[in-house]
Amino acid sequence: MNSIIIGNGIDIQFGGFEYTNRSIIERALLYLKTGDFSSEVYTKEIETWIYILHSEVPNFLNGHYDQLAVLNDEKEELESFKRNYSKNVSISDIGFEYYFLLNELHCRKNKITNPERYYFQEFLRRLFLDSIFNKGEINKLYLKFPAKVVNYISSFDNVFTTNYDRNVELATGRNVLYLHGAFHVLDPVYDSNSFRNRLSDKPAEQTPVVKGFEHTFSNAITGSSGAFKLFAANQPELANSAIDKFAKGMQENPEISSQIEEWRNSDNDIVKKLYEAIILKTQEPDLEFSIDYSVNKLKSVEGKITFIGLSPNNDSHIMKVIKGNIKVDTIEFYYFDKRESRDINQFFNNKNVVTESIVDFWNEKAST
């Protein structure tokens, strides 16, 4: 069995500068400067916040935020940030996902709590997703895919992507497995038909999806942390498993049923929501939180996995899942920088590794 994982490199190959990190941030700031957005989606004030975060870069680099990174993954991400940037780095040269780390740590330092903390994070997310979407132009890149590229991708048994766009799906007509979510899939919080919106608080009614900006309310996962992306992707499956066990326990064990019934009037809002979900599950056994991410499928694929257009550093969480899958025996990695070849060989020391130049690949496949 052969599988392929396609990253942002394919969008840059056929979309050019428009889909580089620098362009994503510059376009986002242009939207804010010109007012080319909906204030129901994100607010102009997020522009000032981005500049504040950028002004703090020297303090991040000088270790003033080190004690605020408490999780191991945050510590690793902060060290990575310090390795990659200098105090003179421009606002658009910082990887846009690092802004989520800077935001989190800066909120902690200044004791900014919810709801403001949530809005900073969510507005950053919506802004960058809006910029990546590029008014829908990103979903037209498949029209530039040569037949050689389409045929090559179509030859694989499984097609995964870390991208949010539908280009690979539209080009090949294949069922594409989205590892980080997709622009065309609403996040369950905003989907009025989801299990989440069967609960009494109905968040979709409080935050209706803004027409024309559906992509910013999608289930696309953003963040600098690979561990966070993996956690977010696994959440629906974990939630389904937990709710299923509680519901069965409630039906089969009177003692458990009695304990769960006490949650109905809990002062803890999360516990009350859990109670509601369990009751719904007992009434409608087929009801589930939608599972729209495909990370767990990487744990069961076999044979060879080919990587096209991914960075070993940005997608380390995916690499770790695959490394732990003993059924995958061969890794084929197309590198942009020769150092990536060395890193991949060192990381996948338990598998057969083949590395090739992505430049040579595109010269062959993208030629007419």
C-alpha positions as CSV (number, residue, x, y, z in Angstrom):
1,M,0.0,0.0,0.0
2,N,1.3,3.5,-0.9
3,S,0.1,6.7,0.7
4,I,1.0,10.3,0.0
5,I,0.9,13.4,2.3
6,I,0.8,16.7,0.5
7,G,1.7,20.0,2.2
8,N,1.7,23.7,1.4
9,G,4.5,23.2,-1.1
10,I,2.1,22.3,-3.8
11,D,0.2,25.6,-3.3
12,I,3.4,27.6,-3.5
13,Q,4.5,25.7,-6.6
14,F,1.3,26.5,-8.5
15,G,0.2,29.7,-6.7
16,G,3.6,31.3,-6.2
17,F,4.3,34.1,-3.7
18,E,0.6,34.5,-2.9
19,Y,0.8,31.4,-0.7
20,T,4.0,32.0,1.1
21,N,4.1,32.9,4.8
22,R,5.2,36.5,4.0
23,S,2.3,37.0,1.6
24,I,-0.2,35.5,4.1
25,I,0.7,38.0,6.8
26,E,1.1,41.0,4.5
27,R,-2.4,40.3,3.0
28,A,-3.9,39.9,6.4
29,L,-2.5,43.3,7.5
30,L,-3.7,44.8,4.2
31,Y,-7.2,43.5,4.9
32,L,-7.1,45.2,8.3
33,K,-5.6,48.5,7.0
34,T,-8.1,48.8,4.2
35,G,-11.2,47.5,6.0
36,D,-11.6,44.7,3.5
37,F,-13.2,42.3,6.0
38,S,-16.3,41.8,8.1
39,S,-16.2,43.2,11.6
40,E,-18.5,40.3,12.6
41,V,-15.6,37.9,11.8
42,Y,-12.7,39.7,13.4
43,T,-12.0,43.3,14.4
44,K,-9.6,46.0,13.3
45,E,-8.1,46.0,16.9
46,I,-6.4,42.8,16.1
47,E,-4.0,44.7,13.9
48,T,-2.7,46.7,16.9
49,W,-2.4,43.4,18.9
50,I,-0.2,41.9,16.2
51,Y,2.1,44.9,16.3
52,I,2.3,44.6,20.1
53,L,3.2,41.0,19.8
54,H,5.9,41.8,17.2
55,S,7.3,44.6,19.5
56,E,7.9,42.0,22.2
57,V,10.1,39.8,20.0
58,P,13.4,41.1,21.6
59,N,11.9,40.1,25.0
60,F,11.0,36.7,23.8
61,L,14.5,36.2,22.4
62,N,16.1,37.5,25.6
63,G,14.4,34.9,27.7
64,H,11.9,37.2,29.5
65,Y,9.1,34.8,28.6
66,D,10.9,31.5,29.4
67,Q,9.2,30.9,32.7
68,L,5.8,31.4,31.2
69,A,6.1,28.4,28.9
70,V,5.0,25.7,31.2
71,L,4.1,22.8,28.9
72,N,6.9,20.8,27.3
73,D,5.5,21.5,23.9
74,E,5.5,25.3,24.6
75,K,9.1,25.2,25.8
76,E,10.1,23.4,22.6
77,E,8.2,25.9,20.4
78,L,9.7,28.8,22.2
79,E,13.2,27.4,21.8
80,S,12.5,26.9,18.1
81,F,11.3,30.5,17.8
82,K,14.5,31.7,19.5
83,R,16.6,29.7,17.1
84,N,14.9,30.8,14.0
85,Y,14.6,34.6,14.5
86,S,16.6,37.6,15.4
87,K,15.4,40.8,17.2
88,N,15.3,42.6,13.9
89,V,12.9,40.1,12.2
90,S,10.1,41.8,10.2
91,I,6.5,41.3,11.2
92,S,5.8,39.3,8.0
93,D,8.9,37.0,8.3
94,I,7.7,35.4,11.5
95,G,5.8,32.2,10.7
96,F,2.1,33.1,11.2
97,E,1.5,30.1,13.5
98,Y,4.2,31.4,15.9
99,Y,1.9,34.3,16.6
100,F,-0.4,31.9,18.5
101,L,2.4,31.0,20.8
102,L,3.4,34.7,21.3
103,N,-0.2,35.5,22.0
104,E,-0.6,32.8,24.6
105,L,2.5,33.7,26.5
106,H,1.9,37.5,26.3
107,C,-1.6,37.0,27.7
108,R,-0.1,35.0,30.6
109,K,2.5,37.7,31.3
110,N,-0.1,40.4,31.4
111,K,-2.8,38.3,33.2
112,I,-5.2,38.7,30.3
113,T,-8.0,36.2,30.9
114,N,-11.2,35.1,29.1
115,P,-13.1,36.4,27.3
116,E,-10.5,38.8,26.0
117,R,-7.9,36.0,25.8
118,Y,-10.2,33.8,23.8
119,Y,-11.1,36.6,21.4
120,F,-7.4,37.5,20.7
121,Q,-6.7,33.8,19.8
122,E,-9.9,33.4,17.8
123,F,-9.6,36.7,15.9
124,L,-5.9,35.8,15.0
125,R,-7.2,32.4,13.8
126,R,-10.0,33.9,11.6
127,L,-7.7,36.6,10.2
128,F,-5.0,34.2,9.1
129,L,-7.5,31.7,7.7
130,D,-9.1,34.5,5.8
131,S,-5.8,35.6,4.3
132,I,-4.9,32.0,3.3
133,F,-8.3,31.6,1.7
134,N,-7.5,34.7,-0.4
135,K,-11.1,35.3,-1.3
136,G,-11.5,31.8,-2.7
137,E,-8.6,32.1,-5.2
138,I,-6.7,29.3,-3.4
139,N,-9.3,26.8,-4.5
140,K,-8.6,27.5,-8.1
141,L,-5.0,26.4,-8.1
142,Y,-5.9,22.9,-9.2
143,L,-6.7,24.4,-12.7
144,K,-2.9,24.8,-13.0
145,F,-2.0,21.2,-12.1
146,P,-0.5,19.4,-15.1
147,A,-1.8,16.0,-16.0
148,K,1.4,14.4,-14.9
149,V,0.9,15.8,-11.3
150,V,-2.8,14.7,-11.2
151,N,-2.0,11.2,-12.5
152,Y,0.9,10.9,-10.0
153,I,-1.3,11.8,-7.0
154,S,-4.1,9.6,-8.3
155,S,-1.8,6.6,-8.3
156,F,-1.7,6.4,-4.5
157,D,-4.0,4.3,-2.4
158,N,-4.4,7.0,0.3
159,V,-4.2,10.7,-0.3
160,F,-3.6,12.9,2.8
161,T,-3.1,16.7,3.0
162,T,-2.2,19.2,5.7
163,N,-3.7,21.9,3.5
164,Y,-7.2,23.4,4.1
165,D,-8.0,23.9,0.5
166,R,-9.7,21.5,-1.9
167,N,-7.3,21.6,-4.8
168,V,-6.1,18.0,-4.6
169,E,-9.7,16.8,-4.3
170,L,-10.9,18.9,-7.2
171,A,-8.0,17.9,-9.4
172,T,-8.1,14.1,-8.8
173,G,-11.8,13.5,-7.9
174,R,-10.4,11.4,-5.1
175,N,-11.5,11.2,-1.4
176,V,-8.8,13.3,0.3
177,L,-8.0,12.8,4.0
178,Y,-7.6,16.2,5.7
179,L,-5.2,16.1,8.6
180,H,-5.7,19.6,9.8
181,G,-9.3,20.2,8.7
182,A,-10.7,22.0,5.7
183,F,-12.2,25.3,4.6
184,H,-15.4,23.6,3.4
185,V,-16.2,21.8,6.7
186,L,-17.8,23.9,9.5
187,D,-16.4,23.5,13.0
188,P,-19.1,21.7,15.0
189,V,-19.4,24.7,17.3
190,Y,-20.8,26.7,14.4
191,D,-22.7,23.9,12.7
192,S,-26.3,24.1,13.8
193,N,-26.8,20.4,12.9
194,S,-24.0,19.1,15.0
195,F,-24.2,17.1,18.2
196,R,-22.5,20.0,20.0
197,N,-25.5,22.2,19.0
198,R,-28.0,19.7,20.3
199,L,-27.0,20.9,23.8
200,S,-29.0,23.6,25.5
201,D,-26.5,26.4,25.1
202,K,-26.5,26.1,21.2
203,P,-23.4,28.1,20.5
204,A,-24.2,28.3,16.8
205,E,-27.1,30.6,17.7
206,Q,-24.8,32.9,19.6
207,T,-22.2,33.1,16.9
208,P,-23.9,32.7,13.5
209,V,-21.7,32.0,10.5
210,V,-21.1,35.1,8.4
211,K,-22.0,34.6,4.8
212,G,-18.9,34.8,2.5
213,F,-16.6,34.0,5.5
214,E,-17.6,30.4,6.1
215,H,-14.0,29.4,5.8
216,T,-13.1,31.3,8.9
217,F,-15.7,29.3,10.9
218,S,-14.3,26.0,9.5
219,N,-12.7,23.2,11.4
220,A,-9.2,24.2,10.2
221,I,-6.7,23.7,13.0
222,T,-4.2,26.5,13.6
223,G,-1.4,26.9,16.1
224,S,2.4,26.7,16.5
225,S,2.2,23.5,18.5
226,G,2.2,20.1,16.9
227,A,0.9,18.6,20.1
228,F,-2.0,21.0,20.1
229,K,-2.9,20.1,16.5
230,L,-2.7,16.4,17.4
231,F,-4.9,16.9,20.5
232,A,-7.5,18.9,18.5
233,A,-7.6,16.3,15.8
234,N,-8.1,13.5,18.3
235,Q,-10.7,15.3,20.4
236,P,-13.9,14.2,18.5
237,E,-12.9,10.6,18.7
238,L,-12.0,10.8,22.4
239,A,-15.2,12.6,23.2
240,N,-17.3,10.0,21.3
241,S,-15.5,7.2,23.2
242,A,-16.1,8.8,26.6
243,I,-19.8,9.7,26.0
244,D,-20.4,6.2,24.7
245,K,-18.9,4.6,27.9
246,F,-20.9,6.9,30.2
247,A,-24.1,6.2,28.3
248,K,-23.7,2.5,28.5
249,G,-22.7,2.7,32.1
250,M,-25.8,4.7,32.8
251,Q,-28.0,2.1,31.2
252,E,-26.3,-0.9,32.6
253,N,-25.3,0.1,36.1
254,P,-27.8,1.7,38.5
255,E,-25.0,3.1,40.7
256,I,-23.3,4.9,37.8
257,S,-26.7,6.1,36.6
258,S,-27.4,7.6,40.0
259,Q,-24.0,9.4,40.1
260,I,-24.5,10.8,36.6
261,E,-28.0,12.1,37.5
262,E,-26.4,14.3,40.2
263,W,-24.5,16.1,37.4
264,R,-27.8,17.6,36.1
265,N,-27.7,20.4,38.6
266,S,-24.0,20.8,38.9
267,D,-22.5,24.3,39.4
268,N,-19.9,23.4,36.8
269,D,-21.1,24.3,33.3
270,I,-18.8,21.6,31.7
271,V,-20.3,18.9,33.9
272,K,-23.8,20.0,33.1
273,K,-23.0,19.9,29.4
274,L,-21.5,16.4,29.8
275,Y,-24.7,15.3,31.5
276,E,-26.8,16.6,28.6
277,A,-24.6,14.9,26.1
278,I,-24.9,11.5,27.9
279,I,-28.7,11.7,28.1
280,L,-28.9,12.5,24.4
281,K,-26.6,9.6,23.6
282,T,-28.9,7.2,25.6
283,Q,-31.9,8.5,23.7
284,E,-30.2,8.5,20.3
285,P,-27.3,5.8,20.3
286,D,-26.2,6.8,16.8
287,L,-25.5,10.4,17.7
288,E,-21.8,11.3,17.6
289,F,-19.4,14.2,17.4
290,S,-18.3,14.4,13.8
291,I,-14.8,13.0,13.1
292,D,-13.4,15.2,10.3
293,Y,-9.7,14.7,10.9
294,S,-7.6,11.8,9.6
295,V,-4.6,11.7,11.8
296,N,-5.6,8.4,13.4
297,K,-5.7,6.7,10.0
298,L,-1.9,7.3,9.9
299,K,-1.6,4.9,12.7
300,S,-3.0,2.0,10.6
301,V,-1.7,2.6,7.1
302,E,0.9,0.2,5.8
303,G,3.8,0.1,3.4
304,K,5.3,3.3,2.0
305,I,4.4,7.0,2.7
306,T,5.6,9.8,0.4
307,F,5.9,13.4,1.6
308,I,5.5,16.2,-0.9
309,G,5.7,19.9,0.1
310,L,6.0,19.4,3.9
311,S,8.6,20.7,6.4
312,P,9.9,18.2,9.0
313,N,9.9,21.0,11.6
314,N,6.4,22.4,11.0
315,D,4.7,18.9,10.9
316,S,6.7,17.0,13.5
317,H,3.5,15.7,15.2
318,I,2.6,13.9,11.9
319,M,6.1,12.5,11.7
320,K,5.9,11.2,15.2
321,V,2.6,9.3,14.5
322,I,4.1,7.7,11.4
323,K,7.4,6.8,13.2
324,G,5.3,4.9,15.8
325,N,3.5,2.9,13.1
326,I,5.5,-0.3,12.6
327,K,3.4,-1.2,9.6
328,V,5.0,1.7,7.6
329,D,8.4,0.4,6.4
330,T,9.4,3.0,3.9
331,I,9.5,6.8,3.9
332,E,10.0,8.8,0.6
333,F,10.6,12.4,1.3
334,Y,11.0,15.2,-1.2
335,Y,13.2,17.9,0.3
336,F,13.6,21.6,-0.6
337,D,16.7,22.1,1.5
338,K,19.4,19.4,1.7
339,R,19.4,19.7,5.5
340,E,15.8,18.3,5.5
341,S,17.2,15.1,4.0
342,R,19.6,14.7,6.9
343,D,16.9,15.5,9.4
344,I,14.5,13.0,7.9
345,N,17.1,10.2,7.8
346,Q,17.9,10.8,11.5
347,F,14.3,11.0,12.6
348,F,13.1,7.9,10.8
349,N,16.0,5.7,11.9
350,N,13.6,2.8,12.3
351,K,12.5,2.8,8.6
352,N,13.9,2.7,5.1
353,V,14.3,6.3,4.0
354,V,14.6,7.6,0.4
355,T,15.1,11.3,-0.1
356,E,14.8,13.2,-3.4
357,S,14.9,16.9,-4.5
358,I,11.5,18.5,-4.8
359,V,13.0,20.9,-7.3
360,D,13.8,17.9,-9.6
361,F,10.4,16.5,-8.9
362,W,8.6,19.6,-10.1
363,N,10.9,20.0,-13.1
364,E,9.8,16.6,-14.2
365,K,6.1,16.5,-13.2
366,A,5.2,20.2,-13.9
367,S,6.8,20.3,-17.3
368,T,4.5,20.3,-20.3
